[in-house]
Amino acid sequence: MPSTAALNASTWPKILGICAFNLIVTWFLLGRIDPDPRHRMSTMQVLTLGLLPLVLFYLRNRWPVFRWSVALLGIVAVTVLTYAFLHEASHVLAVYAVGSRPVEVHLVPRFWAGEFTTGASVSSEPLDGWLGAIPGLGPYIKDVLFVVAGVWMLRRGRIQNAFIAGLAYATFCLVPLFDLVNNYSIYVFFGNAPGNDFYGTALRWGAGWAHAVGLAGSALALVASAWVQLFYAHHPAEPFAGGQGRRGHGA
């Protein structure tokens, strides 16, 4: 079973060039399929902040191509099914944390009706003062905690299983990166987008604080995700042979 261990420095420009070309083509095709600029931007962010880094993560390591390709499909499925739940559940926990209570809760989109990014929402009793912004920021507090935990976990040791390693990187680094960048960029480019968490923060704390939180969180997740790409490479230490791998301990 071939692995990606044979990739060398001359291969990477070709891989990145192909990825860039496909992203450009996808951008223009999306303009014809879905004219809503927010959906178009979100789809591109899924590709550039989620799928592409995950593929590069596998290419920098030594799992067999077939094994990580199957793992990649599983990770995409798990992420699609859990993203909205984790995001909205974080709102609920933040509501309780400030002593309020949710009024209406929809934690899971109606997948059976074709809803994957909409249909999940949380509304709560209104709060006065600075505490009123905390329920809206719950998912991004979760994102920062996930990023810190993910870097610690992946830095501490190497995971032998291709699916578990990729799922850990996606769940604790790439999904928080997308969550922060996507919601903050919608606030930046579309202003008072209904239901946007950073717009809600701006109403209570002011635009300056909303930008500070969005930029700091996005920068942290971006640096952490890139750092994992640098130190988590060439694993396992020896390529798989005969379907069996050996545990590697070096970067």
C-alpha positions in Angstrom: 0.0 0.0 0.0 1.6 3.3 -1.0 2.1 6.0 1.5 2.8 9.8 1.2 6.3 9.5 2.7 7.9 9.9 -0.7 6.8 13.5 -1.2 9.7 15.8 -1.6 10.3 19.6 -1.7 9.8 19.7 -5.5 6.3 18.1 -5.2 4.8 20.7 -2.9 4.6 23.6 -5.3 2.7 21.4 -7.8 0.3 20.3 -5.1 -0.3 23.8 -3.8 -0.7 25.1 -7.4 -3.4 22.5 -8.1 -5.2 23.3 -4.9 -5.1 27.1 -5.7 -6.4 26.4 -9.2 -9.3 24.3 -7.9 -10.2 26.9 -5.3 -10.3 29.7 -8.0 -12.5 27.5 -10.2 -14.8 26.7 -7.2 -15.2 30.4 -6.4 -16.5 31.2 -9.9 -18.7 28.1 -10.1 -20.3 29.0 -6.7 -21.2 32.4 -8.1 -23.4 30.6 -10.7 -24.8 28.0 -8.3 -25.5 30.2 -5.2 -25.5 34.0 -5.7 -25.7 34.6 -1.9 -22.2 36.0 -1.1 -22.4 34.8 2.5 -22.9 31.2 1.4 -20.2 31.5 -1.2 -17.7 32.9 1.3 -18.6 30.2 3.9 -18.1 27.4 1.3 -14.7 28.7 0.4 -13.7 29.0 4.0 -14.8 25.3 4.6 -12.4 24.4 1.8 -9.5 26.7 2.6 -9.6 26.5 6.4 -10.9 22.9 6.9 -10.5 20.5 4.0 -7.3 21.7 2.4 -5.3 21.9 5.7 -6.5 18.4 6.6 -5.4 17.0 3.3 -2.0 18.7 3.8 -1.8 17.3 7.3 -2.1 13.8 5.8 0.3 14.5 3.0 3.0 15.5 5.5 2.7 12.2 7.3 3.2 8.6 6.3 -0.1 6.9 6.4 -1.1 4.9 3.3 -3.1 7.0 0.8 -6.1 4.7 0.8 -6.2 4.7 4.6 -6.2 8.4 5.1 -8.5 9.0 2.2 -11.1 6.8 3.9 -10.4 8.5 7.2 -10.9 11.9 5.5 -14.4 10.9 4.3 -15.3 9.8 7.9 -14.0 13.0 9.4 -16.0 15.2 7.0 -19.1 13.2 7.9 -18.5 13.5 11.7 -17.8 17.2 11.4 -20.9 18.0 9.4 -23.1 16.1 11.8 -21.5 17.6 15.0 -20.6 21.2 14.1 -23.9 22.9 14.6 -24.6 20.8 17.8 -21.3 21.9 19.4 -21.7 25.5 18.4 -25.3 25.8 19.7 -24.6 23.7 22.9 -21.8 26.2 23.7 -24.4 29.0 23.5 -26.6 27.0 26.0 -23.8 26.5 28.4 -22.8 30.2 28.3 -26.5 31.1 28.9 -26.5 29.1 32.1 -23.0 30.3 33.1 -24.3 33.9 33.4 -27.3 32.9 35.4 -29.9 33.1 32.6 -31.9 30.4 30.9 -32.6 29.5 27.3 -36.0 30.2 25.9 -35.9 28.2 22.7 -33.3 25.6 21.8 -32.6 23.8 18.5 -29.3 22.0 18.8 -29.4 20.0 15.6 -30.3 21.1 12.0 -32.9 19.2 10.1 -30.5 17.1 8.1 -33.4 15.1 6.7 -34.7 18.3 5.1 -31.4 19.3 3.6 -30.4 21.7 6.3 -26.7 21.5 7.3 -25.7 25.0 8.3 -29.1 26.5 9.3 -32.0 25.4 11.4 -30.0 25.1 14.7 -30.4 28.1 17.1 -30.6 29.2 20.7 -32.5 32.1 22.1 -32.4 33.2 25.7 -33.8 35.7 28.1 -32.3 39.2 27.5 -29.5 40.3 29.8 -28.5 43.8 30.6 -24.9 45.1 30.9 -21.7 43.4 29.7 -22.9 39.9 30.7 -25.4 40.1 27.8 -22.6 39.4 25.3 -21.4 36.2 27.0 -24.0 33.8 25.7 -23.2 34.9 22.1 -19.5 34.4 22.7 -19.9 30.9 24.2 -18.9 29.0 21.0 -15.7 31.1 20.6 -14.7 30.6 24.2 -15.1 26.9 23.5 -13.1 27.3 20.3 -10.1 28.8 22.2 -10.3 26.1 24.8 -10.4 23.4 22.1 -7.4 24.9 20.3 -5.3 25.0 23.4 -6.3 21.4 24.3 -5.7 20.3 20.7 -2.2 21.7 20.5 -1.3 20.2 23.9 -2.7 16.8 22.9 -1.0 16.6 19.5 2.3 18.0 20.8 2.3 15.5 23.7 2.4 12.4 21.5 1.8 10.9 18.1 -1.5 9.1 17.4 -1.1 5.8 15.5 -4.5 5.7 14.0 -5.0 7.9 10.8 -8.6 8.5 11.5 -8.2 9.5 15.2 -5.2 11.7 14.4 -7.0 13.6 11.6 -10.2 13.8 13.7 -8.3 15.3 16.6 -6.7 17.9 14.3 -10.0 18.8 12.7 -12.1 18.9 15.8 -9.6 20.8 18.1 -7.9 23.0 15.5 -9.6 23.3 12.1 -13.2 23.5 13.2 -12.5 26.2 15.8 -10.5 28.1 13.1 -13.4 27.9 10.7 -16.0 28.8 13.4 -14.1 31.9 14.4 -13.1 33.2 11.0 -16.4 32.5 9.4 -18.6 34.2 12.0 -16.2 37.1 12.4 -15.8 37.7 8.7 -19.6 37.7 8.2 -19.7 40.5 10.8 -16.9 42.4 9.1 -18.2 42.1 5.5 -21.9 42.1 6.1 -22.3 44.3 9.2 -25.6 43.8 11.0 -26.2 40.3 9.7 -29.2 38.9 11.6 -28.2 36.6 14.4 -24.4 37.1 14.0 -22.7 36.6 17.3 -20.1 39.3 16.8 -22.7 41.8 15.8 -24.5 41.0 19.1 -21.2 41.6 20.9 -20.7 44.9 19.1 -24.2 46.1 20.3 -23.3 45.4 23.9 -19.6 46.0 24.2 -18.9 48.2 21.2 -17.4 47.5 17.8 -13.9 47.8 19.0 -14.3 44.9 21.5 -16.1 42.8 18.9 -13.2 43.2 16.5 -10.6 42.6 19.2 -12.3 39.3 20.2 -12.7 38.2 16.6 -9.2 39.0 15.5 -7.5 37.6 18.6 -9.4 34.3 18.5 -9.0 33.9 14.7 -5.2 34.6 15.0 -4.8 32.1 17.8 -6.6 29.4 15.9 -4.7 30.1 12.7 -1.3 30.1 14.4 -2.1 26.9 16.3 -3.3 25.1 13.2 -0.2 26.1 11.2 2.0 25.1 14.1 0.5 21.6 14.2 1.3 21.3 10.5 5.0 22.1 11.3 5.6 19.8 14.2 3.3 16.9 13.4 4.9 15.5 10.3 6.6 12.3 9.0 4.6 10.1 11.3 4.8 7.1 11.8 8.6 7.2 12.0 8.7 4.3 9.5 6.2 3.9 6.6 3.5 1.3 6.9 4.4 -2.1 5.6 2.1 -5.1 5.1 -0.8 -3.1 6.6 1.1 -2.8 10.0 2.6 0.4 11.3 5.1 1.1 14.0 4.7 3.8 16.5 6.9 6.8 16.0 7.9 9.3 18.6 9.8 11.9 16.6 8.5 14.9 14.7 
